[in-house]
Amino acid sequence: MTHDAVHPVVPMLAKAVAEVPEPDSVPGGLSYEPKWDGFRGIVHARRREAGAGGDDDASALEIEIGSRGSKTLTRYFPELVAALAELLPGPCVLDGEIVVRSGEPGRERLDWEALGQRIHPAASRIATLSVETPAQFVAFDLISLGDRDLVDAPFAERRALLVETLEGRGAPLHVSRATDDVDLARRWLAEFEGAGLDGVVAKPLAAPYSPGKRTMLKIKHHRTADVVVLGYRVHRSGAGVGSLLLGLYDDDGELRTVGGASAFSDARRLELVDELEPLVARGDDGDVLHAETERSRFSSGKDVSYVPLRPERVVEVRYDQMEGTRFRHTVQFARWRPDRDARSCGFDQLEVPAAYDLGEVLG
C-alpha cells in the first residue's frame, strides 16, 4: 500500500468510554497515552527527487502534512516542515498531533487559541506566526518506515519501532509518552488536564492500524455546570432551535458568553421554539431585537445572527473542559433548572484543574 499526499491515510479513530479500562479488558492488553488536544496530523516524509531542490538538496526529505479530513496542513506550519525534513531519519509516515505550547518554562501548557490562529489565508501572517507561536509535532504511531508498510503490524510493534526511530531527535518532534500501568494512566487523566491535555487514550497492543475505524478508546473528563440561556440560533433547515447560546456571570456581574449546546432531535427543536417564546427579547415596537455573535475567521461568510432571550432561564449542561472562559467543545443539554436563579450562575462553580507543566508531559 502506498501512503502519500496522493493516497492519503485516513486516521484511526477512538470510541469514547466512561473510565480508563483495565489492561486485560481486551485481548492482548492495552497501552495508555495522553490525549493531545491539537490538530491531528499525518506526516508523509519521502525522498526529494534528485535535482528538485538543487544538488545540495538532492537527498533531503520532502514533507507533507495531511489533516484528519485528508486536507493539507503543510502550508500553515512551515517551521514544522523544515524541522521534520532535518530530524526524520528517512522516508516514513507518522500519525500524531500538531500542538502549540505557551507559558513560562515550568508552567507551560497547550494553547488551543494560538494553534487555531495558525490557520490563516495570508502567507505573510503564517510566516509571522511560525516564529511567534511555533508548533510542535507529537508522534504517537508509525504507519510506514522506509519501504515497509506497518498498517497490518500490531500496535506493540509499531510503537517499539516509533520509539527506536524517533526518540531523542529533539524539539519540535516528540514521541508521545505511553504506559501499560493503568494506575499511572488514571493519574495522567487527573493531572495532565492542568497542562491543557484532553484526557487519556487506550490502544489495543495487538491491533493493526485500522484507518477510519474506532479501534482505540478515549477517556475524557465529565462535568456539569448550571448556565444561563442567552438566546438560540435557528436550525440550518430554517425550522426549530439549532443551538442554545449559553452564558455565565463573571466577578463584575457581567454576563459572558461561554459556548453553546446543540444536538437536539427534530421534534425537540420545534418544541424548544415554543418553550422559549415567552423569553424572546423584543423592542418597544414588539419586534424581536437583532443580535449577532462576534465574527472570527472561522465564521467568515456565515450567518452569526441569533434570537436573543431575556437571561432568566437556567440549564444544566455536561462538559469536558474549559479553554479560558469558554467551553472547549460544544456541551450537552442535561436538564432545565427552574430552581436556580440566573444571577447565581457564575464561573466560581467550575472546577479548575491544578496547573501542570507541559514540559513534564512532553518529557
BAVO-92004 format. One record per residue: x, y, z of N, C-alpha, C in turn; residue in one letter. Coordinates in steps of 0.05 Angstrom, whole numbers, padded with zeros to 5 digits. Last residue first. Layout:
% BAVO-92004
R    n_xx    n_yy    n_zz   ca_xx   ca_yy   ca_zz    c_xx    c_yy    c_zz  residu
R       X       Y       Z       X       Y       Z       X       Y       Z       A
...
% end
This chain:
% BAVO-92004
R    n_xx    n_yy    n_zz   ca_xx   ca_yy   ca_zz    c_xx    c_yy    c_zz  residu
R   00164   00309   00563   00188   00294   00570   00213   00305   00559       G
R   00113   00326   00558   00128   00321   00533   00153   00305   00539       L
R   00101   00333   00612   00086   00314   00596   00101   00306   00571       V
R   00136   00372   00628   00137   00347   00641   00123   00325   00625       E
R   00119   00415   00596   00145   00404   00592   00149   00377   00605       G
R   00070   00429   00619   00070   00414   00594   00097   00401   00588       L
R   00058   00425   00688   00076   00435   00667   00076   00417   00643       D
R  -00005   00441   00714   00015   00420   00709   00032   00428   00686       Y
R  -00052   00467   00761  -00033   00471   00739  -00013   00449   00738       A
R  -00113   00433   00774  -00087   00443   00784  -00068   00445   00761       A
R  -00174   00455   00744  -00153   00435   00748  -00127   00448   00758       P
R  -00231   00480   00772  -00206   00489   00760  -00184   00469   00765       V
R  -00299   00474   00762  -00275   00461   00773  -00251   00471   00757       E
R  -00345   00528   00770  -00330   00510   00753  -00305   00499   00767       L
R  -00369   00565   00801  -00379   00538   00804  -00362   00518   00789       Q
R  -00350   00615   00787  -00339   00603   00811  -00348   00574   00815       D
R  -00376   00636   00744  -00353   00620   00738  -00343   00605   00763       F
R  -00447   00631   00762  -00422   00644   00757  -00400   00625   00751       G
R  -00510   00639   00772  -00494   00622   00755  -00469   00636   00746       C
R  -00544   00672   00798  -00526   00656   00815  -00508   00638   00798       S
R  -00578   00695   00763  -00556   00712   00773  -00536   00696   00790       R
R  -00617   00656   00755  -00597   00660   00735  -00573   00676   00745       A
R  -00632   00611   00806  -00633   00638   00798  -00611   00644   00778       D
R  -00660   00546   00799  -00636   00563   00800  -00642   00591   00791       R
R  -00703   00515   00790  -00698   00521   00818  -00674   00541   00821       D
R  -00705   00500   00738  -00723   00522   00746  -00718   00531   00775       P
R  -00663   00477   00698  -00660   00481   00727  -00678   00504   00736       R
R  -00667   00425   00649  -00673   00452   00658  -00671   00453   00688       W
R  -00612   00382   00632  -00639   00387   00643  -00643   00416   00649       R
R  -00570   00375   00592  -00576   00355   00612  -00605   00358   00622       A
R  -00538   00384   00531  -00561   00392   00547  -00567   00369   00567       F
R  -00468   00387   00524  -00493   00371   00521  -00514   00381   00541       Q
R  -00426   00434   00488  -00435   00419   00511  -00461   00405   00506       V
R  -00371   00437   00444  -00400   00440   00447  -00409   00423   00470       T
R  -00309   00449   00480  -00325   00437   00460  -00355   00443   00464       H
R  -00291   00485   00519  -00273   00478   00497  -00288   00465   00474       R
R  -00327   00541   00542  -00325   00512   00540  -00309   00505   00516       F
R  -00286   00598   00561  -00306   00585   00545  -00304   00555   00547       R
R  -00244   00625   00584  -00270   00630   00595  -00293   00617   00579       T
R  -00197   00576   00572  -00200   00603   00581  -00227   00607   00595       G
R  -00232   00524   00559  -00209   00537   00546  -00212   00567   00552       E
R  -00253   00470   00601  -00255   00498   00593  -00230   00505   00577       M
R  -00283   00405   00588  -00262   00423   00598  -00267   00451   00588       Q
R  -00333   00377   00582  -00309   00363   00590  -00288   00382   00601       D
R  -00402   00380   00606  -00379   00390   00590  -00355   00375   00599       Y
R  -00472   00385   00608  -00449   00368   00612  -00426   00378   00594       R
R  -00515   00433   00640  -00503   00421   00617  -00479   00404   00625       V
R  -00576   00459   00661  -00553   00444   00669  -00541   00430   00644       E
R  -00601   00525   00651  -00599   00498   00642  -00574   00485   00653       V
R  -00646   00578   00666  -00621   00564   00672  -00623   00535   00663       V
R  -00671   00640   00643  -00674   00611   00645  -00647   00598   00648       R
R  -00661   00693   00637  -00676   00685   00661  -00676   00655   00665       E
R  -00645   00738   00599  -00628   00718   00613  -00640   00710   00640       P
R  -00686   00739   00543  -00681   00751   00569  -00666   00730   00586       R
R  -00653   00722   00481  -00673   00716   00502  -00666   00732   00527       L
R  -00645   00732   00411  -00638   00738   00438  -00660   00732   00458       P
R  -00630   00691   00359  -00654   00702   00372  -00647   00707   00402       V
R  -00573   00711   00318  -00588   00692   00336  -00612   00707   00348       Y
R  -00525   00711   00265  -00547   00722   00280  -00560   00701   00297       S
R  -00485   00695   00232  -00479   00695   00261  -00502   00707   00277       V
R  -00477   00660   00175  -00497   00676   00189  -00492   00673   00219       D
R  -00411   00666   00145  -00433   00651   00158  -00452   00670   00172       K
R  -00369   00696   00127  -00390   00688   00108  -00413   00673   00120       G
R  -00328   00672   00177  -00330   00689   00154  -00350   00679   00134       S
R  -00319   00642   00221  -00347   00648   00215  -00350   00666   00191       S
R  -00264   00638   00226  -00279   00613   00221  -00308   00619   00214       F
R  -00248   00688   00239  -00240   00679   00213  -00255   00653   00206       R
R  -00308   00713   00271  -00280   00705   00271  -00273   00696   00243       S
R  -00356   00757   00302  -00345   00743   00279  -00316   00735   00284       R
R  -00399   00750   00358  -00375   00762   00346  -00366   00744   00323       E
R  -00469   00743   00344  -00445   00736   00359  -00421   00749   00344       T
R  -00524   00789   00342  -00504   00773   00328  -00481   00766   00347       E
R  -00592   00809   00341  -00568   00802   00356  -00550   00785   00339       A
R  -00649   00851   00344  -00629   00838   00327  -00604   00833   00344       H
R  -00710   00835   00378  -00685   00850   00376  -00665   00836   00359       L
R  -00773   00828   00348  -00751   00814   00361  -00725   00831   00357       V
R  -00821   00881   00360  -00804   00865   00342  -00781   00852   00358       D
R  -00847   00916   00393  -00855   00888   00393  -00839   00869   00375       G
R  -00829   00966   00398  -00847   00961   00377  -00857   00933   00375       D
R  -00791   00962   00438  -00816   00975   00445  -00838   00971   00423       D
R  -00764   00895   00425  -00763   00923   00428  -00790   00935   00435       G
R  -00754   00832   00459  -00766   00849   00439  -00763   00878   00445       R
R  -00729   00768   00471  -00725   00797   00476  -00736   00813   00453       A
R  -00766   00713   00491  -00754   00726   00468  -00753   00757   00474       V
R  -00792   00684   00529  -00768   00697   00538  -00755   00713   00515       L
R  -00836   00657   00507  -00841   00678   00527  -00816   00694   00535       P
R  -00807   00619   00472  -00821   00642   00462  -00827   00664   00483       E
R  -00787   00572   00491  -00771   00595   00495  -00785   00621   00486       L
R  -00825   00533   00476  -00817   00536   00505  -00804   00563   00510       E
R  -00826   00538   00420  -00850   00545   00436  -00842   00550   00465       D
R  -00774   00520   00409  -00783   00547   00400  -00807   00556   00416       V
R  -00774   00469   00430  -00758   00489   00443  -00766   00517   00434       L
R  -00803   00439   00392  -00814   00444   00419  -00800   00467   00433       E
R  -00767   00437   00350  -00792   00452   00347  -00805   00458   00374       L
R  -00727   00405   00373  -00720   00432   00363  -00745   00449   00360       R
R  -00753   00357   00383  -00745   00374   00405  -00739   00402   00396       R
R  -00759   00336   00331  -00783   00343   00347  -00776   00362   00370       A
R  -00706   00329   00316  -00723   00346   00301  -00747   00355   00317       D
R  -00662   00332   00375  -00677   00317   00355  -00695   00337   00340       S
R  -00601   00369   00383  -00629   00363   00391  -00643   00348   00368       F
R  -00547   00389   00383  -00554   00360   00380  -00581   00353   00391       A
R  -00522   00437   00430  -00537   00431   00406  -00545   00401   00406       S
R  -00499   00495   00464  -00509   00467   00466  -00526   00461   00441       A
R  -00441   00538   00470  -00467   00530   00461  -00473   00501   00465       G
R  -00406   00590   00507  -00408   00568   00488  -00437   00562   00480       G
R  -00404   00635   00539  -00385   00613   00545  -00387   00590   00525       V
R  -00411   00704   00546  -00417   00681   00530  -00396   00660   00535       T
R  -00425   00735   00609  -00406   00730   00587  -00413   00704   00572       R
R  -00451   00786   00645  -00458   00760   00633  -00441   00756   00608       L
R  -00419   00816   00701  -00424   00817   00672  -00430   00789   00661       E
R  -00404   00818   00753  -00432   00817   00748  -00439   00819   00718       G
R  -00351   00813   00761  -00361   00840   00760  -00391   00841   00754       D
R  -00341   00759   00758  -00340   00771   00784  -00350   00800   00785       D
R  -00391   00737   00709  -00364   00740   00719  -00364   00754   00746       D
R  -00441   00690   00693  -00434   00716   00704  -00406   00716   00715       Y
R  -00447   00656   00630  -00442   00656   00659  -00435   00684   00668       L
R  -00487   00628   00576  -00470   00648   00589  -00467   00643   00619       G
R  -00502   00602   00510  -00501   00599   00539  -00481   00620   00551       L
R  -00548   00587   00460  -00525   00603   00467  -00525   00606   00498       L
R  -00569   00527   00430  -00573   00546   00451  -00547   00561   00456       L
R  -00584   00511   00361  -00567   00510   00385  -00574   00532   00404       S
R  -00631   00508   00330  -00607   00493   00323  -00588   00490   00346       G
R  -00699   00503   00337  -00675   00513   00350  -00651   00495   00342       V
R  -00741   00509   00277  -00733   00500   00304  -00706   00511   00313       G
R  -00723   00512   00210  -00745   00506   00229  -00733   00496   00256       A
R  -00681   00518   00177  -00700   00540   00178  -00723   00536   00198       G
R  -00641   00482   00176  -00664   00475   00160  -00684   00498   00159       S
R  -00606   00501   00214  -00600   00507   00186  -00622   00499   00167       R
R  -00644   00531   00269  -00631   00508   00256  -00627   00513   00226       H
R  -00627   00593   00299  -00647   00577   00284  -00632   00554   00269       V
R  -00597   00599   00362  -00594   00600   00333  -00616   00583   00320       R
R  -00617   00634   00421  -00614   00610   00405  -00611   00616   00375       Y
R  -00596   00659   00486  -00610   00661   00460  -00608   00634   00446       G
R  -00576   00650   00536  -00576   00677   00525  -00592   00681   00500       L
R  -00586   00614   00593  -00591   00613   00564  -00594   00642   00554       V
R  -00535   00602   00640  -00557   00618   00632  -00561   00617   00602       V
R  -00518   00539   00673  -00511   00563   00656  -00537   00577   00648       V
R  -00486   00495   00714  -00512   00509   00710  -00506   00536   00696       D
R  -00449   00438   00695  -00449   00466   00703  -00478   00477   00698       A
R  -00410   00378   00701  -00435   00392   00696  -00432   00420   00706       T
R  -00363   00333   00668  -00371   00352   00689  -00397   00364   00682       R
R  -00315   00287   00652  -00344   00292   00651  -00353   00309   00674       H
R  -00257   00279   00612  -00270   00288   00637  -00300   00293   00632       H
R  -00247   00220   00572  -00246   00248   00577  -00260   00255   00603       K
R  -00217   00169   00538  -00229   00176   00564  -00225   00205   00569       I
R  -00222   00127   00482  -00214   00153   00493  -00230   00159   00518       K
R  -00194   00072   00448  -00214   00081   00468  -00204   00107   00480       L
R  -00189   00050   00379  -00178   00060   00404  -00201   00069   00423       M
R  -00221   00039   00336  -00208   00017   00349  -00197   00025   00377       T
R  -00260   00059   00295  -00256   00068   00323  -00246   00045   00340       R
R  -00231   00069   00230  -00246   00052   00250  -00239   00062   00278       K
R  -00199   00097   00195  -00227   00104   00196  -00243   00088   00217       G
R  -00151   00045   00190  -00160   00071   00181  -00190   00074   00183       P
R  -00121   00012   00237  -00146   00009   00223  -00158   00036   00215       S
R  -00064  -00022   00249  -00073   00005   00244  -00098   00003   00227       Y
R  -00080  -00080   00291  -00067  -00067   00269  -00076  -00038   00267       P
R  -00073  -00096   00362  -00089  -00086   00339  -00072  -00075   00316       A
R  -00049  -00109   00408  -00049  -00129   00387  -00062  -00120   00361       A
R  -00057  -00068   00444  -00030  -00074   00435  -00029  -00093   00411       L
R  -00106  -00019   00439  -00101  -00048   00440  -00074  -00054   00428       P
R  -00100   00040   00476  -00096   00028   00450  -00091  -00002   00453       K
R  -00132   00095   00505  -00123   00067   00509  -00123   00053   00482       A
R  -00119   00162   00523  -00126   00143   00501  -00115   00116   00508       V
R  -00143   00214   00565  -00125   00191   00561  -00137   00174   00538       V
R  -00147   00286   00561  -00156   00260   00572  -00134   00239   00568       G
R  -00126   00332   00540  -00155   00327   00536  -00165   00301   00548       D
R  -00083   00383   00568  -00088   00359   00553  -00118   00351   00557       L
R  -00067   00428   00598  -00083   00432   00574  -00089   00408   00558       G
R  -00044   00417   00644  -00025   00426   00623  -00040   00430   00597       A
R  -00084   00396   00675  -00072   00422   00683  -00052   00433   00664       G
R  -00091   00347   00654  -00110   00368   00646  -00099   00395   00653       E
R  -00056   00314   00679  -00047   00326   00654  -00067   00347   00644       F
R  -00081   00291   00726  -00060   00312   00728  -00055   00327   00702       E
R  -00121   00254   00712  -00126   00275   00732  -00106   00298   00730       A
R  -00096   00222   00674  -00122   00234   00668  -00128   00257   00687       L
R  -00051   00205   00702  -00048   00223   00679  -00074   00237   00673       W
R  -00076   00169   00736  -00063   00193   00747  -00059   00214   00725       R
R  -00090   00131   00699  -00112   00145   00714  -00101   00170   00727       R
R  -00040   00113   00684  -00057   00126   00664  -00080   00141   00678       A
R  -00023   00090   00732  -00009   00114   00722  -00026   00129   00702       L
R  -00058   00047   00732  -00059   00066   00754  -00045   00092   00746       D
R  -00042   00018   00687  -00068   00031   00687  -00071   00051   00710       V
R   00015   00015   00652   00006   00016   00680  -00020   00032   00682       D
R   00038   00018   00605   00019  -00004   00607   00008  -00005   00636       D
R   00046   00082   00571   00050   00064   00594   00030   00041   00592       T
R   00077   00137   00537   00059   00114   00537   00066   00097   00562       A
R   00086   00201   00506   00090   00182   00528   00070   00159   00526       R
R   00101   00212   00437   00082   00213   00459   00089   00193   00481       S
R   00159   00243   00416   00144   00218   00417   00126   00218   00441       V
R   00168   00304   00379   00166   00289   00404   00152   00263   00400       H
R   00200   00356   00348   00190   00329   00344   00191   00314   00370       L
R   00224   00407   00348   00195   00405   00356   00183   00377   00351       P
R   00263   00373   00399   00240   00390   00391   00246   00402   00364       A
R   00294   00308   00386   00293   00335   00395   00269   00351   00384       G
R   00305   00254   00381   00310   00271   00358   00309   00301   00365       R
R   00291   00219   00422   00316   00234   00425   00323   00252   00401       G
R   00258   00172   00381   00264   00182   00408   00291   00196   00409       E
R   00250   00150   00330   00247   00179   00334   00257   00189   00361       L
R   00259   00094   00326   00265   00112   00303   00267   00141   00311       T
R   00243   00072   00374   00270   00066   00364   00278   00086   00343       E
R   00190   00089   00375   00209   00098   00396   00238   00095   00386       V
R   00170   00061   00330   00168   00090   00333   00188   00101   00352       L
R   00179   00008   00344   00194   00020   00321   00193   00050   00322       L
R   00142   00004   00386   00171  -00001   00391   00188   00011   00368       A
R   00094   00015   00359   00103   00032   00380   00133   00029   00385       R
R   00090  -00029   00324   00092  -00002   00313   00103   00017   00334       R
R   00085  -00071   00362   00109  -00070   00344   00112  -00042   00332       E
R   00037  -00057   00386   00061  -00061   00403   00086  -00059   00386       A
R   00000  -00058   00343   00009  -00032   00354   00034  -00035   00371       F
R   00019  -00105   00291   00005  -00098   00317   00017  -00072   00328       P
R   00016  -00089   00221   00032  -00096   00244   00016  -00089   00270       A
R  -00011  -00068   00178  -00021  -00094   00189  -00005  -00103   00214       D
R   00017  -00020   00168  -00011  -00020   00174  -00021  -00046   00188       V
R   00070  -00014   00153   00065  -00025   00180   00035  -00026   00187       L
R   00111  -00025   00099   00084  -00017   00107   00077  -00031   00133       D
R   00176  -00006   00084   00160  -00025   00099   00133  -00013   00107       R
R   00212   00027   00061   00194   00013   00043   00175  -00006   00057       D
R   00210   00071   00115   00224   00064   00091   00205   00051   00071       G
R   00153   00056   00148   00181   00063   00153   00198   00053   00130       L
R   00087   00074   00166   00106   00061   00148   00133   00072   00154       S
R   00062   00090   00213   00046   00075   00193   00064   00062   00172       I
R   00067   00098   00279   00084   00096   00256   00070   00078   00236       L
R   00042   00144   00329   00040   00119   00314   00058   00121   00289       D
R   00051   00192   00353   00042   00170   00370   00037   00144   00355       F
R   00087   00253   00357   00082   00228   00343   00072   00206   00361       A
R   00074   00318   00360   00076   00295   00379   00068   00270   00363       V
R   00105   00376   00339   00091   00352   00329   00096   00329   00349       F
R   00092   00445   00351   00106   00421   00357   00091   00398   00344       Q
R   00098   00512   00324   00083   00488   00330   00103   00465   00337       A
R   00109   00579   00347   00118   00555   00332   00103   00530   00342       P
R   00090   00636   00348   00077   00613   00362   00084   00587   00346       T
R   00127   00669   00320   00116   00677   00346   00104   00654   00362       E
R   00140   00640   00274   00162   00649   00291   00151   00655   00319       V
R   00092   00631   00250   00110   00608   00252   00134   00614   00270       S
R   00070   00681   00248   00062   00663   00269   00080   00639   00272       L
R   00096   00700   00201   00100   00714   00226   00093   00695   00250       T
R   00077   00664   00162   00106   00666   00167   00111   00679   00194       A
R   00023   00675   00164   00032   00648   00170   00062   00649   00177       I
R   00023   00727   00144   00015   00722   00172   00024   00694   00181       R
R   00040   00718   00092   00056   00735   00109   00049   00730   00138       S
R  -00001   00687   00070   00025   00675   00074   00042   00691   00093       A
R  -00067   00685   00095  -00045   00702   00085  -00018   00690   00091       A
R  -00105   00651   00117  -00102   00652   00088  -00077   00667   00078       P
R  -00090   00608   00172  -00094   00635   00162  -00089   00636   00132       H
R  -00084   00575   00226  -00098   00570   00201  -00106   00597   00190       I
R  -00064   00594   00274  -00045   00587   00253  -00058   00581   00226       R
R  -00103   00602   00311  -00094   00625   00296  -00076   00618   00273       Q
R  -00105   00552   00336  -00126   00560   00318  -00118   00583   00300       G
R  -00060   00557   00370  -00060   00538   00349  -00081   00545   00327       L
R  -00079   00596   00406  -00056   00602   00389  -00054   00583   00366       A
R  -00120   00566   00430  -00126   00591   00416  -00103   00598   00397       E
R  -00093   00523   00454  -00111   00518   00432  -00117   00543   00416       W
R  -00036   00509   00481  -00051   00534   00475  -00068   00530   00450       D
R  -00013   00470   00535  -00022   00472   00508  -00039   00497   00504       L
R   00034   00502   00580   00010   00486   00574   00004   00488   00545       R
R   00086   00514   00630   00076   00513   00603   00050   00496   00601       E
R   00117   00525   00673   00088   00530   00675   00076   00530   00647       R
R   00168   00513   00661   00159   00503   00686   00129   00508   00691       G
R   00175   00572   00623   00186   00545   00630   00178   00537   00658       P
R   00111   00605   00612   00139   00605   00621   00149   00577   00626       E
R   00070   00596   00554   00075   00598   00582   00105   00597   00588       G
R   00051   00545   00505   00055   00573   00514   00060   00573   00544       S
R   00052   00505   00446   00056   00508   00475   00060   00537   00482       R
R   00011   00473   00399   00026   00497   00405   00028   00499   00436       V
R   00012   00413   00359   00003   00428   00382   00021   00453   00384       V
R  -00010   00359   00320   00004   00385   00320  -00007   00402   00343       I
R  -00002   00290   00330  -00017   00314   00336   00001   00339   00334       E
R   00002   00232   00287   00007   00247   00311  -00010   00272   00313       G
R   00034   00184   00248   00008   00194   00257   00013   00208   00284       D
R   00079   00183   00193   00074   00185   00221   00045   00195   00226       L
R   00116   00149   00147   00090   00162   00151   00084   00160   00180       V
R   00181   00159   00116   00163   00147   00135   00136   00161   00134       C
R   00249   00165   00096   00221   00163   00088   00204   00148   00109       P
R   00291   00186   00152   00286   00177   00125   00256   00175   00119       G
R   00295   00210   00201   00318   00195   00191   00315   00186   00162       P
R   00276   00277   00215   00268   00250   00208   00291   00235   00194       L
R   00300   00328   00219   00300   00310   00241   00293   00281   00234       L
R   00294   00357   00171   00320   00354   00182   00321   00331   00203       E
R   00240   00356   00162   00257   00348   00140   00286   00342   00150       A
R   00221   00377   00209   00218   00349   00204   00235   00339   00182       L
R   00235   00432   00201   00247   00417   00223   00245   00387   00218       A
R   00203   00447   00156   00232   00450   00156   00245   00432   00177       A
R   00151   00436   00176   00161   00423   00152   00191   00424   00151       V
R   00149   00470   00220   00148   00441   00224   00159   00427   00200       L
R   00150   00519   00195   00171   00513   00213   00173   00484   00220       E
R   00103   00520   00165   00128   00518   00151   00151   00511   00169       P
R   00044   00507   00170   00065   00502   00190   00092   00499   00177       F
R   00010   00516   00128   00005   00531   00153   00027   00527   00173       Y
R   00022   00481   00086   00028   00510   00083   00026   00526   00109       R
R   00003   00430   00105   00031   00436   00101   00037   00466   00101       T
R  -00045   00408   00110  -00039   00428   00130  -00011   00439   00126       L
R  -00094   00385   00064  -00066   00390   00071  -00063   00413   00091       T
R  -00144   00337   00084  -00136   00363   00073  -00108   00369   00081       K
R  -00162   00292   00110  -00145   00288   00086  -00140   00315   00071       S
R  -00184   00302   00159  -00202   00301   00136  -00188   00299   00109       G
R  -00139   00305   00190  -00157   00283   00195  -00176   00280   00171       R
R  -00089   00328   00143  -00106   00331   00166  -00123   00306   00169       S
R  -00019   00319   00125  -00048   00317   00119  -00064   00319   00145       G
R   00039   00347   00105   00023   00342   00129  -00006   00342   00121       I
R   00100   00329   00074   00072   00337   00070   00057   00330   00096       E
R   00168   00339   00058   00148   00335   00079   00121   00346   00070       I
R   00225   00309   00032   00202   00326   00026   00179   00319   00045       E
R   00292   00306   00052   00265   00296   00053   00245   00317   00045       L
R   00351   00308   00009   00334   00318   00030   00306   00306   00029       A
R   00386   00296  -00031   00379   00274  -00013   00360   00283   00009       S
R   00392   00344  -00059   00383   00320  -00074   00374   00298  -00055       A
R   00409   00393  -00043   00385   00383  -00030   00375   00357  -00043       D
R   00452   00406  -00074   00456   00404  -00045   00433   00391  -00031       D
R   00431   00411  -00125   00448   00388  -00119   00451   00384  -00089       D
R   00360   00428  -00122   00389   00435  -00126   00405   00411  -00117       G
R   00312   00404  -00112   00319   00428  -00097   00348   00436  -00100       G
R   00312   00364  -00151   00288   00380  -00147   00293   00405  -00131       A
R   00356   00331  -00156   00356   00356  -00171   00332   00374  -00166       G
R   00318   00274  -00143   00345   00285  -00148   00343   00310  -00165       A
R   00261   00284  -00103   00273   00275  -00128   00299   00289  -00133       E
R   00264   00272  -00034   00260   00291  -00056   00274   00280  -00081       R
R   00234   00218  -00001   00258   00229  -00012   00251   00248  -00035       R
R   00183   00236   00047   00193   00220   00025   00218   00233   00013       R
R   00136   00234   00097   00164   00242   00091   00174   00224   00069       A
R   00076   00256   00120   00088   00240   00098   00116   00250   00093       H
R   00039   00257   00177   00063   00267   00165   00074   00247   00144       V
R  -00022   00275   00196  -00009   00252   00184   00015   00263   00168       I
R  -00050   00304   00254  -00034   00307   00230  -00021   00281   00221       G
R  -00100   00338   00290  -00089   00312   00281  -00073   00316   00255       R
R  -00086   00392   00330  -00095   00384   00303  -00083   00357   00296       F
R  -00099   00380   00399  -00088   00396   00378  -00101   00389   00351       G
R  -00091   00353   00455  -00112   00370   00445  -00101   00389   00424       D
R  -00075   00285   00467  -00066   00311   00460  -00088   00328   00447       W
R  -00080   00243   00518  -00096   00251   00494  -00090   00281   00489       K
R  -00027   00199   00537  -00042   00224   00540  -00058   00230   00515       P
R  -00039   00127   00532  -00024   00151   00525  -00040   00176   00533       E
R  -00030   00057   00545  -00044   00082   00551  -00026   00106   00544       Y
R  -00045  -00006   00517  -00025   00014   00523  -00040   00040   00526       S
R  -00073  -00070   00536  -00075  -00043   00527  -00050  -00027   00534       L
R  -00082  -00140   00514  -00075  -00118   00532  -00077  -00091   00519       G
R  -00097  -00186   00488  -00071  -00175   00482  -00063  -00151   00499       G
R  -00166  -00170   00487  -00145  -00190   00482  -00118  -00177   00475       P
R  -00185  -00124   00539  -00184  -00131   00510  -00162  -00152   00506       V
R  -00178  -00119   00592  -00206  -00118   00582  -00208  -00123   00553       S
R  -00130  -00117   00617  -00138  -00143   00608  -00167  -00143   00597       D
R  -00125  -00064   00634  -00109  -00073   00611  -00118  -00100   00600       P
R  -00188  -00030   00646  -00167  -00047   00655  -00151  -00059   00631       E
R  -00202   00037   00621  -00207   00008   00623  -00183  -00007   00634       P
R  -00223   00096   00649  -00199   00083   00639  -00202   00053   00643       V
R  -00292   00108   00632  -00269   00108   00650  -00246   00093   00638       E
R  -00329   00112   00589  -00333   00128   00613  -00309   00129   00631       A
R  -00306   00122   00521  -00315   00105   00543  -00314   00121   00569       V
R  -00309   00136   00452  -00310   00146   00479  -00320   00125   00499       A
R  -00263   00110   00404  -00290   00109   00415  -00290   00119   00444       K
R  -00221   00138   00354  -00225   00128   00381  -00255   00129   00389       A
R  -00189   00121   00290  -00204   00137   00308  -00208   00124   00335       L
R  -00137   00128   00242  -00152   00111   00260  -00165   00128   00281       M
R  -00141   00171   00184  -00131   00164   00211  -00149   00144   00226       P
R  -00127   00153   00120  -00150   00160   00137  -00142   00152   00166       V
R  -00074   00178   00081  -00082   00159   00102  -00107   00170   00117       V
R  -00077   00191   00010  -00076   00198   00038  -00085   00176   00057       P
R  -00045   00189  -00042  -00060   00167  -00030  -00061   00172   00000       H
R  -00020   00237  -00049  -00039   00229  -00070  -00057   00206  -00059       V
R   00013   00240  -00006  -00007   00261  -00009  -00028   00254  -00030       A
R   00017   00170   00013   00029   00196   00007   00007   00216   00003       D
R   00028   00105   00016   00017   00126   00033   00031   00152   00026       H
R   00011   00045  -00016   00026   00070  -00017   00012   00091  -00001       T
R   00017  -00024   00000   00000   00000   00000   00018   00025   00000       M
% end
